[in-house]
Amino acid sequence: MMTIVRALEGAQEREQAVAMALDELAREGARRMIVAALEIEGEEYRQQHRDAGAPNQNRDVKTCPLDFFALTHDSY
């Protein structure tokens, strides 16, 4: 009987480890999608506002590195 109980406990621990790994994988995938969306949105904004300002004025839209957002799995 103890062998069956230990086998069930081991199976539950493996199941929890797999669930945790899948959760981490999902978080990382979501983080990457958010970063990609922010990069696209930032590029579209820069393209739309590139020529904003006075006609003879050379004006660039300042960019912000994505490191600023510090999107890591540790921040959840």
Residue pairs with C-beta under 8 A, 6 or more apart in sequence:
24 73
27 73
27 76
28 73
31 71
31 72
31 73
34 71
35 66
35 69
35 71
38 66
38 69
39 66
42 63
42 64
45 61
46 61
46 63
49 61
50 60
50 61
51 59
52 59
52 61
53 59
